[in-house]
């Protein structure tokens, strides 16, 4: 029997491996540190807003996301026409590549970086041009600029970089943008923006305002703790934002997601206090790791990276035995999210026991 066949590039789409859930254990609290989630439970005000949206589940949500755009526009000081919301910021990556890449166009990105990039690029029938990150986990922006060809349509800059941790500085981003032709789009994926604490940090809104080819991708999944509701947004100039909206899945951001995102902006001060606490935990983990003889790339997100190469399964297994589920990248290393203080204590304990 002849089966209908998908486009040949579909067979080449790499699998997305989601972070494993933690395994419940008798007599031991287990922790999931495998998906860079926010360990805090939702705020009551956000839960209440989400509950309110449940009563209209027989109706489609506002496809224009108008209340969410109004709230974001007021918060960021950008026009509503410069906004596009998506089913998580990962959906916006697909939308952007679909809207801008012809088959065979090239997309330059750091590697290792967010695993959805090559998946989305191949899905769009574009060609992935991975540029290795430096030994310290930073983007090699010189090499990325040098990798741009006549076929390049998009460059993806992930800052802070998932999974290695460091963030790009504003000076380095400015120098890079000066080398990128104006017809090439530069995505600045700021999924972990709120966790950044460094000198010369990128000001995304000021940067996009100066560059018509810059697109910011942001999410409510991390700092705002809404990973399960799937809502992210892009900030870009009119033609780019309009293209992102034009190719979006109709009604992709549910009533509940819109209501919870708006409530999160209203409760932002409380949420950002939690981010401060997570950053303090991150600093404690880095200091504890250093005491135990480990050096990790400077983490600016809510996770740390152990570039262990062939020893990746060892740390993964030891962590699992200690009741923490981490995210291994075979042959490359292990990413561990910053979690509850008790979970972080366990990580430090096993780091003291393992040889670096
Ligand atoms: N960008 C980066 C760098 C990420 O790590 C993630 C989530 N893992 C995303 C985008 C997507 O986040 P979401 O789809 O939940 O908004």
Boltz pocket constraint, residues with backbone or C-beta under 6 A from the ligand:
constraints:
  - pocket:
      binder: B
      contacts: [[A, 35], [A, 36], [A, 87], [A, 88], [A, 89], [A, 90], [A, 91], [A, 114], [A, 158], [A, 160], [A, 162], [A, 189], [A, 191], [A, 218], [A, 219], [A, 220], [A, 221], [A, 227], [A, 230], [A, 231], [A, 232]]
      max_distance: 6.0
